[in-house]
Structures are given as C-alpha cells and as structure tokens.
Amino acid sequence: MTSFNRSTSRRLKKLPQIPSVWEGDRRPLSSHQKSEDDKGDCILWVDGSQGIVRGMDVVACDAGPEAIVRTLMRAMENPHSPAKPSRPLRIVVRDREIQFYLRGVLQDLEIAIDYTPELPLIDELFRGFSEIIDNQIPDLPPQYAELLHSKAYAIWEACPWDFLQEQQIISIEINQWDIGTLYASVMGMLGMEYGILLYRSSESLKRFRAAVLKDDDTQNLEEAFLKQDCLFLTFERNSDLEDEDDDDDDDDEYEDLAELPISEISPTFGNIHPLEGLRSVLYDEEALVVHVALESLIKFVRDHRRQLSEEIFPSLSRAYRIALPESEQIKSINVNVATMPELAAELEEMAGFDTEDEEDIYDTPMFRSLRDDLIPDDSFLSLGVVSWEMLDYLQKGVKYQKAGDIKPVGDGLPVILIQTSRPKAKTVIESIEEAGGLKAICFNPGADPMGTEVYDLGLLQTKNGELFLFGEFEDDDPTHVEARRKWNQRCKNTKGYCGLIIAKGLTGASRGNPQLRDMMALFEGVSLSPQQLGIGTLQLMPELQYE
C-alpha cells in the first residue's frame, strides 16, 4: 500500500485538528448513464459539523483509490471557501474498502476512520447532482442523435467545401414544420471553419454578409453573428484529443481539420436567432429539418458534383423524396434543391470580388498558345509546399524570381516541383527566363472527346502570354484530388501566390525526393483559376495536342 512521505505526514500533522466529523465518498454523478460521454466518478469531502463542502473532484471510473486521498489532501490543505486549512478529528465513509484503505494511509495523522451505512449530507448533494444531470436537455433529441451524426459524417466525407464557396448558395425547399425554404451556405474552402449554415431566409444571409463586410470591429461582428437566423452544422477537433495535444510544441497554428482522420472530427449542431442567440441544442422539429436538409444536400452534391466543380456556378435544380425516421407519422416528404447563381453573384458583388486590383493582376490577353515542349517527359513532378524557413534559404541560394510581398501565412508557399537531369533543368530555366519569367500556375479541366475521361491539366503561364503543359492528371485520382485540395487551401492562405521549383538529380540518390542542394531555381507567381484563365475545357486531340 502506498503511504505518505514522512515530510508530507509532518506537514499535514502541522494543520490544526478541529473537532469535526467529515463525510467522504466516491460515486457516479447519476444513477444511470445516458450516453458513453457520461463517464466519471465524483469524489466529495464534506464537513458534517459545519455543513460545507471542503473538496470535490471528478475522476475517471477506473481511477484507483489514491484519487480519494488526493481530494482529501486538498480538502485539508486547500479547502473550498469559507473553510480553513485543517484536519478532522474523525472521518466516516460508507465503503468498507475505502475505510480500510484510508486507515492504512492516514495512520500517522491521528484521524479516526469509521464506517457508516449512510452519509446524510453527501446523499443529499448527490441527489441534487443527479436531478440536475437527468434534467439537462441533450444537445440532440435522443431518437435523432444517431441519425444526425451519420448525416454529419456523410457531409464530411462528401467535402462540398472542396468545390463550393460560401457565397454559392443552394436553396432547399422543405415546406414542413413551419419551414419554407432554407438557404445553405457551405463553409470550409478557406480551410478555417468547416460546416453548413442553413439560413431561414435569404434576407438574413445578406444582412449578415453586409454587416461583416461593413465593420471589422470585434464587438460589432459578434453582434452581427448573433443576429443571424439559421440552423447550423459545424465540425471541430475532438475536445479530448485537443487536451492531449496541449503540451505539443509542434502543433501547427494553422492546422487544417481536413488533414485529420475522421475519427478525430466531431460534429456540432445548433441554432442562431436574433432573439435566442446561439444555442448548441436542437429540438425535435429542428432536428427533423436539419436531417432533411442534410440528406437533400448530400444527394444533390453527389448527383451534380462535376457541374458544381466548374468555375462558373451553374443553374441546377432537382427534386428528392426524403424518408423520415420510422417514429414519425409522415413517412417521407418532397424536397426541391436548387443552386442560386443570381444570389451568389449578388453576394460576390457585395464582397467586391471584381476589383480593379484583381484585373490588373490578371490582365488580358491571358494566353497566346499552348505548348507541351517545356517540361521533359521523364521528369518527376509533385505538388507540395516549401516552409517559410526553407523559402528564405532558396531565395538566397538559387536562381530566384520574386512575385510580390508574400505574407507568411499557413505552413508555407505552395509549389510545383519539377525534378529532371541537370542539363535539362538548365534548359527549362533558360526557356522560362527567355519567355520573361513565370507569371502564373493554373489547373484547367481537359477532356477526351473519344471517351469519358476527364483530366486536370497543370499549366504554366509565362509573362509573354504562352501556356506550357506540365502535368496531366486523372480527375478522379484520389491522390491528386487530395494534393489539389491542399494546393487550393495553401494558395488561399498566401492570397494566390505560389511557386515553381526546378531541381536536378533525377538519376541520383535523391530521385523523387530532391534536397536543398538539388534545387536550381525558384520562380514565384500567382495561382489562376480556370475562370481567370478563361480558356474553357481543353479537348485532347488524337495527335495528343491541346487546342
């Protein structure tokens, strides 16, 4: 049996001993567990003579008997107010094992440890705790909790934020439970917050956007946030995992939830209303509305993923019949889902997306010709990122072209790395310099008219207006899809700035993993969207030339 150090015993014996009887016990907060999250035991030490709680802790169910002693020590040395540090004359417990354990541990402190079948003060306290816990409103109605969580994870796996921006609104016409049409806004393309906002009116959505754009004062933004009228689903990292990582010095300040496994993601549902404020609780009808809205959105995204991924927000609509839980009187309802390109355009105009500065960066003519003779066929190619620290070394140690004042936001500068032999690398660098340097990097859709294949074409634009093909990727390749998602996010962080690295060493030990010494040139540029490039889908011709 573990006992106190002699110095600890001497310290505790110096506390004044008062003629009081303390009650001590450990038990679950509630007589029954409502969910797997409701785990833990509560340890209480109460001064029965004065009727005050001296110490309380909540510990894991599997915590050993030492836990009750730790709480007792705090009750003696650092008790809750208004109690003063002291040790009791007598302790009573209702558990024989706890009694014998405490007798062994406290034998030097001159405290009597007795057994009693009942602890009146603690019994009353725990009855109060249980009533509070049992009467708490759950975050989700129990009969819908599992259903809503499954829909939330289906949304997470569908990743609508990979191709839908927040202003690209999708309407969901339900006409049930006093809800007419919801207006879904998808958050996550910026890699900061992921979720779905379901506005009860387009006016509420526009008012909030206008308020955010008008004022960047924190207090005013908070007030605007609370004036929204919407239901929501958001995602965050599991709180228990965050606690485990609190001491990790390597945590990335800009960690992207999308890079975590789904097991570490937790959905949260709730409601925002001007008169209610924010509450992370859904009631029965709200839960049904959210279920129907999410199921409709999942189906719509699945059916129109390719069209929604196009740079121009398309006009689409579709009707669905959504099944309701078996407990409901109504078995299913009809729902109409549609994109709202006009509303999206209005929100973009509010945000000032079409600014003169942007037009200056992407001046016309955008391109003169498309060539595939710049990058050697046997080159190693990768989409990645260069840390800000390494970027400093590259800018000083290799042939370097600067693009602008790049703010070090995120994990680094997104780059296309092309590794080839030293002679061919020198030729590529010289060709880019002869064309005036690198202007932009773009991924543009390409299609094979002879089949069903769709490609993601990697293009380099030089400052003389020429386009060069550097890579051809299958549109449904999961590795490339993930690399592109990270590329898009990193470009968002850097306000569109990116880079091209030309490296040697294709036939050496560093093949596929070029080191700093292998890198020969860094060309900085900007990332262009297909819409900004403005050449449409490129058709692969039989002679393997793009027109």
C-alpha positions in Angstrom: 0.0 0.0 0.0 1.3 3.5 -0.9 1.8 5.7 2.1 2.7 9.4 2.6 6.3 10.5 2.6 7.5 11.3 6.1 7.8 15.0 5.1 4.2 15.0 3.8 3.0 13.4 7.1 4.8 16.0 9.2 3.3 18.8 7.1 -0.2 17.5 7.4 0.2 17.0 11.2 1.0 20.7 11.5 -2.5 21.5 10.4 -4.8 22.4 13.3 -7.1 19.5 14.2 -10.7 20.5 14.6 -13.4 18.6 16.4 -15.3 17.9 13.3 -16.6 14.8 11.5 -16.1 14.7 7.8 -18.0 12.6 5.3 -16.3 11.2 2.3 -17.5 9.2 -0.7 -17.0 8.4 -4.3 -19.9 7.6 -6.7 -21.2 8.2 -10.2 -22.9 11.6 -10.6 -26.1 9.9 -12.0 -27.6 6.6 -11.1 -27.8 5.7 -14.8 -25.6 6.5 -17.7 -27.3 8.4 -20.5 -24.5 8.1 -23.1 -21.0 6.9 -23.5 -19.8 10.5 -22.8 -21.4 10.5 -19.3 -18.4 8.7 -17.6 -16.7 9.6 -14.4 -17.0 9.4 -10.6 -17.4 12.3 -8.3 -15.4 12.4 -5.0 -16.7 14.5 -2.2 -15.4 15.5 1.2 -17.9 17.3 3.4 -17.6 18.8 6.9 -20.6 17.3 8.5 -20.3 19.5 11.6 -20.2 22.8 9.6 -22.3 21.6 6.7 -19.8 22.7 4.0 -18.1 21.1 1.1 -14.3 21.1 1.6 -13.2 19.3 -1.6 -14.7 17.8 -4.8 -13.2 16.2 -7.8 -14.5 14.3 -10.9 -12.2 11.4 -11.9 -12.3 8.6 -14.4 -14.2 5.5 -13.4 -11.0 3.4 -13.5 -9.0 5.8 -11.3 -7.5 4.0 -8.3 -8.2 4.6 -4.6 -5.4 7.1 -4.5 -7.8 9.6 -6.1 -9.9 9.8 -3.0 -6.8 10.6 -0.9 -5.7 13.3 -3.3 -9.0 15.0 -2.9 -8.9 14.6 0.9 -5.4 16.3 1.0 -6.8 19.3 -0.9 -9.8 19.3 1.4 -7.4 19.6 4.3 -4.7 22.0 2.9 -6.6 24.0 0.3 -10.3 23.6 1.1 -13.2 25.4 -0.7 -14.1 28.7 0.8 -15.2 29.5 3.5 -13.4 26.5 5.1 -9.9 27.0 6.6 -7.0 24.6 6.3 -7.3 21.9 9.0 -7.6 18.2 9.6 -10.6 16.5 11.1 -10.9 14.5 14.3 -12.9 11.8 12.6 -13.8 10.6 9.1 -16.8 8.5 8.2 -17.3 6.6 4.9 -19.9 4.1 3.7 -17.5 1.8 1.8 -15.5 -0.8 3.8 -12.7 -0.9 1.2 -12.3 2.8 1.3 -12.3 2.6 5.2 -9.5 0.1 5.3 -7.5 1.9 2.7 -7.7 5.2 4.5 -6.8 3.6 7.8 -3.6 2.4 6.3 -2.7 5.7 4.5 -3.7 8.1 7.3 -2.4 6.1 10.3 0.1 8.7 11.3 -2.3 11.6 11.2 -4.3 10.7 14.3 -7.6 10.7 12.5 -10.3 8.1 13.3 -11.7 6.3 10.2 -15.1 4.8 10.8 -17.8 3.1 8.7 -21.4 4.2 8.5 -24.1 2.8 6.1 -25.5 6.3 5.3 -24.0 9.7 4.7 -26.9 12.2 5.0 -25.1 15.3 3.7 -23.4 13.6 0.7 -26.6 11.6 -0.1 -28.5 14.9 -0.4 -25.8 16.5 -2.5 -25.7 13.6 -4.9 -29.5 13.6 -5.2 -29.3 17.2 -6.3 -26.5 16.5 -8.8 -28.5 13.6 -10.3 -31.6 15.7 -10.7 -29.6 18.5 -12.5 -27.9 16.0 -14.8 -31.0 13.9 -15.5 -33.0 17.1 -16.3 -30.4 18.5 -18.7 -31.6 19.0 -22.2 -29.5 16.8 -24.5 -27.7 18.5 -27.5 -29.8 16.4 -29.8 -33.1 14.6 -29.3 -32.1 11.1 -28.3 -34.3 9.5 -31.0 -32.5 11.5 -33.8 -28.9 11.7 -32.4 -27.5 8.7 -34.2 -29.3 9.7 -37.5 -27.9 13.3 -37.4 -24.4 12.2 -36.6 -24.4 9.8 -39.6 -25.6 12.6 -41.9 -22.9 14.9 -40.5 -20.1 12.4 -41.2 -21.6 11.8 -44.7 -21.3 15.6 -45.3 -17.7 15.5 -44.0 -16.8 12.7 -46.4 -18.6 14.4 -49.4 -16.4 17.5 -48.8 -18.7 20.0 -50.5 -16.2 22.8 -49.5 -13.7 21.5 -52.0 -15.8 23.0 -54.8 -18.4 25.2 -53.2 -17.6 28.7 -51.9 -19.6 30.3 -49.0 -21.4 32.7 -51.4 -22.5 29.9 -53.7 -25.9 29.3 -52.0 -28.1 26.2 -52.5 -31.8 26.5 -51.7 -33.6 23.6 -50.1 -37.4 24.0 -50.3 -38.9 21.8 -47.5 -42.4 23.3 -46.8 -42.8 21.4 -43.5 -42.6 22.2 -39.7 -43.2 25.9 -40.4 -40.1 26.0 -42.6 -40.4 27.1 -46.2 -37.0 27.3 -47.9 -33.6 27.0 -46.3 -30.5 28.6 -47.9 -27.4 26.5 -47.4 -24.0 28.1 -47.3 -21.0 25.8 -47.2 -18.0 26.8 -45.1 -14.6 25.3 -45.4 -13.0 26.3 -48.7 -10.7 28.6 -46.8 -9.6 25.7 -44.5 -10.5 27.6 -41.3 -14.1 26.6 -40.3 -16.0 23.7 -41.8 -19.7 23.3 -41.7 -23.1 24.1 -43.2 -25.2 27.1 -42.4 -28.9 26.7 -43.1 -30.4 30.2 -43.2 -34.2 30.5 -42.8 -34.3 33.5 -45.2 -32.0 34.9 -47.9 -32.5 38.3 -46.2 -30.9 37.1 -43.0 -27.9 35.8 -45.0 -27.5 39.0 -46.9 -27.8 41.1 -43.8 -25.0 39.1 -42.1 -22.7 39.3 -45.1 -23.3 43.1 -45.4 -22.6 43.6 -41.7 -19.3 41.5 -41.8 -18.1 43.4 -44.9 -19.1 46.8 -43.4 -17.3 46.6 -40.0 -14.3 44.6 -38.7 -14.8 45.7 -35.1 -14.9 42.5 -33.0 -17.8 43.6 -30.8 -19.9 44.6 -33.9 -19.0 41.3 -35.6 -20.2 39.4 -32.6 -23.5 41.3 -32.6 -23.9 40.6 -36.3 -23.2 36.9 -35.7 -25.9 36.7 -33.1 -28.4 38.4 -35.4 -28.3 35.5 -37.9 -31.4 33.4 -38.3 -30.1 29.9 -39.1 -29.6 26.3 -38.1 -26.0 25.0 -38.4 -23.7 22.1 -38.5 -20.1 22.7 -37.7 -17.1 20.5 -37.3 -14.2 20.7 -34.9 -11.5 18.5 -33.5 -12.5 16.2 -30.7 -12.0 18.1 -27.4 -10.4 15.2 -25.6 -7.8 15.0 -28.4 -7.1 18.7 -28.1 -6.5 18.3 -24.4 -4.0 15.5 -25.1 -2.1 17.8 -27.5 -2.0 20.9 -25.4 1.7 20.4 -24.5 2.8 19.6 -28.0 5.2 22.3 -29.1 4.9 21.2 -32.7 1.2 22.0 -33.1 0.6 24.0 -36.2 -1.2 27.3 -35.6 -2.9 26.9 -38.9 -3.8 23.2 -38.6 -6.4 22.3 -41.2 -9.1 20.0 -39.9 -9.4 18.4 -43.3 -5.9 16.8 -42.8 -7.1 14.9 -39.7 -8.7 11.4 -39.8 -12.4 11.3 -39.5 -12.1 9.6 -36.1 -10.7 12.9 -34.7 -13.5 15.1 -36.1 -16.6 15.9 -34.0 -19.9 17.5 -35.4 -21.8 20.1 -33.5 -25.4 21.1 -34.3 -27.3 24.2 -33.2 -29.4 27.3 -33.8 -28.8 31.0 -34.1 -31.7 33.5 -33.8 -31.7 37.3 -33.0 -33.9 36.7 -30.0 -32.4 33.5 -28.8 -28.8 34.0 -29.6 -26.6 30.9 -30.0 -27.6 27.5 -28.6 -25.9 24.2 -29.4 -29.1 22.3 -28.9 -31.7 21.1 -31.4 -35.3 20.3 -30.5 -37.4 17.7 -32.2 -38.7 19.7 -35.2 -35.4 21.4 -35.7 -33.6 18.0 -35.7 -36.0 16.7 -38.4 -35.5 19.9 -40.5 -31.7 19.5 -40.3 -31.9 15.8 -41.2 -34.0 16.5 -44.3 -31.8 19.5 -45.3 -28.5 17.5 -44.9 -29.9 14.4 -46.7 -31.1 16.6 -49.6 -27.8 18.4 -49.8 -25.8 15.1 -49.8 -27.9 13.7 -52.7 -27.6 17.0 -54.6 -23.9 17.2 -54.2 -23.5 13.5 -55.2 -25.7 13.9 -58.3 -24.1 17.2 -59.5 -20.5 17.1 -58.2 -18.9 17.6 -61.6 -21.2 20.6 -62.6 -20.7 22.2 -59.2 -16.9 21.8 -59.5 -16.9 24.0 -62.6 -15.6 27.5 -62.1 -18.9 29.2 -63.1 -21.6 28.4 -60.6 -24.2 26.6 -62.7 -28.0 26.8 -62.6 -29.2 23.4 -61.4 -32.3 22.0 -59.7 -33.6 18.6 -58.6 -36.5 17.2 -56.6 -36.0 14.5 -54.0 -38.2 12.4 -51.8 -36.6 12.2 -48.3 -37.6 9.4 -45.9 -38.3 10.3 -42.3 -37.5 8.2 -39.2 -39.9 5.4 -38.6 -41.2 7.1 -35.5 -42.8 9.9 -37.5 -46.4 9.9 -38.7 -45.2 11.3 -42.0 -43.1 8.7 -43.8 -41.4 11.0 -46.3 -41.6 14.5 -47.8 -40.8 16.0 -51.2 -37.9 18.5 -51.3 -36.7 20.7 -54.1 -33.0 21.6 -54.2 -31.5 24.3 -56.5 -28.4 26.4 -57.0 -28.8 30.2 -56.7 -26.3 31.7 -59.2 -28.1 35.1 -59.1 -27.8 35.3 -55.3 -24.2 34.1 -55.5 -23.4 36.9 -58.0 -25.1 39.5 -55.7 -23.0 38.3 -52.7 -19.9 38.4 -54.8 -20.6 41.9 -55.8 -21.2 42.8 -52.2 -17.8 41.4 -51.3 -16.1 43.3 -54.2 -14.7 40.2 -55.9 -14.4 42.1 -59.2 -12.0 44.7 -58.2 -9.6 46.7 -60.4 -6.6 45.3 -58.5 -7.6 41.8 -59.5 -8.0 42.9 -63.1 -4.5 44.4 -63.0 -3.0 41.1 -61.8 -4.8 39.0 -64.4 -4.5 41.4 -67.4 -5.5 40.3 -70.8 -4.7 38.8 -73.3 -4.4 35.8 -71.0 -2.7 33.4 -73.4 -1.3 33.1 -76.9 -0.7 29.4 -77.4 -0.4 26.1 -75.5 2.8 24.1 -75.7 4.0 20.9 -74.2 7.7 21.2 -75.0 8.9 22.9 -71.9 9.0 20.1 -69.3 10.9 16.9 -70.2 8.7 13.8 -70.4 10.6 11.8 -67.8 10.6 14.5 -65.2 9.5 13.8 -61.6 6.6 16.1 -60.6 4.9 16.9 -57.3 2.5 19.4 -55.7 3.8 20.4 -52.3 4.8 23.2 -50.0 8.0 24.8 -49.0 8.3 26.0 -45.4 8.8 29.7 -44.9 12.2 28.9 -43.3 13.4 26.9 -46.3 12.0 29.6 -48.7 14.4 32.1 -47.2 17.3 29.8 -48.0 16.0 29.2 -51.5 15.6 32.9 -52.2 19.2 33.5 -51.3 20.8 30.3 -52.7 19.2 29.6 -56.2 18.2 31.5 -59.3 15.2 33.4 -58.0 12.3 35.3 -59.4 10.2 37.3 -56.9 6.5 37.8 -57.4 5.4 40.1 -54.7 5.1 40.7 -51.0 4.1 37.3 -49.7 2.7 37.1 -46.2 4.0 34.0 -44.3 0.5 32.6 -43.5 -0.1 28.8 -43.3 2.5 26.1 -43.4 4.5 27.6 -46.3 4.5 28.6 -50.0 2.6 26.1 -52.3 4.9 25.0 -55.0 5.1 22.8 -58.1 8.4 20.9 -58.0 9.8 19.5 -61.2 12.9 17.3 -61.0 14.9 16.4 -64.1 18.5 15.9 -65.1 20.9 18.9 -64.6 21.3 19.7 -68.3 17.5 19.5 -68.9 16.9 21.6 -65.8 19.2 24.3 -67.1 17.3 24.3 -70.4 13.9 24.6 -68.6 15.2 27.5 -66.6 16.6 29.3 -69.6 13.4 28.8 -71.6 11.3 30.3 -68.8 13.7 33.3 -68.5 13.6 33.8 -72.3 9.8 34.0 -72.0 10.1 36.8 -69.5 9.8 34.6 -66.4 6.9 32.8 -64.7 3.6 34.6 -64.4 1.1 32.1 -63.2 0.3 28.4 -62.4 -3.1 27.0 -63.3 -5.1 23.8 -63.2 -7.6 23.7 -66.0 -10.1 20.9 -67.0 -9.4 18.8 -70.0 -11.5 16.2 -71.7 -11.0 13.3 -74.2 -13.8 13.6 -76.8 -13.2 10.0 -77.8 -14.0 8.6 -74.3 -15.3 9.6 -70.9 -12.0 10.6 -69.3 -11.7 14.0 -67.6 -8.4 15.4 -66.8 -6.9 18.1 -64.5 -4.2 19.8 -66.6 -1.3 21.5 -64.9 -0.4 24.7 -66.9 2.4 27.2 -66.5 1.9 30.7 -67.9 5.0 32.8 -68.8 5.0 36.6 -68.9 4.9 36.7 -72.7 1.5 35.0 -72.6 2.4 31.5 -73.5 1.0 28.4 -71.8 3.0 25.3 -71.2 1.6 21.9 -70.1 3.5 20.5 -67.2 1.2 17.7 -66.0 -1.9 15.7 -66.9 -3.8 14.2 -64.0 -6.9 12.0 -63.8 -9.8 13.9 -62.4 -10.8 11.1 -60.1 -7.4 10.1 -58.8 -7.7 10.3 -55.0 -4.0 11.1 -54.5 -4.2 14.0 -56.9 -7.6 15.2 -55.6 -6.1 15.4 -52.1 -3.0 17.2 -53.4 -5.1 19.7 -55.3 -7.3 20.3 -52.2 -4.2 21.2 -50.2 -2.8 23.3 -53.1 -6.1 25.3 -53.3 -6.1 25.9 -49.5 -2.4 27.0 -49.4 -3.0 29.4 -52.3 -5.9 30.9 -50.4 -3.6 31.4 -47.4 -1.0 33.2 -49.5 -3.5 35.3 -51.4 -2.8 33.4 -54.6 1.0 33.4 -54.5 2.7 30.2 -55.4 6.0 29.0 -56.9 7.7 26.7 -59.3 10.9 24.9 -58.3 13.2 23.3 -60.9 15.6 20.7 -59.4 18.3 18.3 -60.7 19.1 14.8 -59.5 16.6 12.7 -61.4 19.0 9.8 -61.8 20.8 10.2 -58.4 20.1 9.1 -54.8 17.7 12.0 -54.3 15.4 10.9 -57.2 11.8 11.7 -56.2 13.0 13.5 -53.0 15.2 16.4 -54.1 17.2 18.0 -51.3 18.0 21.7 -51.0 21.4 21.2 -52.8 19.5 19.8 -55.8 17.2 22.8 -56.3 18.4 25.1 -59.0 15.7 27.8 -59.5 12.6 29.2 -57.8 10.1 31.1 -59.8 7.3 32.8 -57.8 4.0 33.6 -59.5 0.3 33.6 -58.8 -2.3 30.8 -58.9 -5.0 31.3 -61.6 -8.4 29.6 -61.5 -9.8 28.2 -64.8 -12.3 31.1 -64.8 -9.5 33.7 -64.5 -7.6 31.9 -67.3 -10.7 31.9 -69.4 -9.9 29.2 -72.0 -12.6 26.7 -71.1 -12.3 22.9 -71.1 -9.4 21.8 -73.3 -10.1 19.0 -75.8 -7.5 16.3 -76.1 -7.0 15.7 -79.9 -5.9 12.4 -81.4 -2.4 13.6 -82.1 -2.0 14.5 -78.4 -2.1 18.2 -78.9 -4.3 20.6 -77.0 -6.4 23.2 -78.8 
